[in-house]
Amino acid sequence: MSTEDDRNEVRLVGRLAAPPYARELPSGDAMTSFRVVVRRNDADRRRPTSPTVDALECAAWRGDVRRKLRSWGAGDLVEVSGSVRRRFWRSATGPASIWEIEVSAARRLARA
């Protein structure tokens, strides 16, 4: 297997569940997190009459992407691309982790 055969690439087009949330971590790093709601493919539905959606956690670390997210609002139709990452940290109850999309590019396609 060559390095060109395996990739960690994600492209999502969906609606924002809520406005993006900017914060500074204890490490001093700044990030903006948000959730994108996407529909599943029809073939993935267990019951064809009931639409199924996934709400996927996204995190933006790059300053240019974080600045762009400031004007986004709940319900906006957006496109994000990046890669799947698992982030680890220590919480008050012990070690914790989350799987999320680490966003490298983002654009708003339509306002809510």
ABEGO torsion letter per residue (X at the ends): XBAAABBBBBBBBBBBABBBBBBBBAAGBBBBBBBBBBBBBAAABABAABBBBBBBBBBBABAAAAAAAAABBBGBBBBBBEBBBBBBBBBAAEBBBBBBBBBABBBBABBX
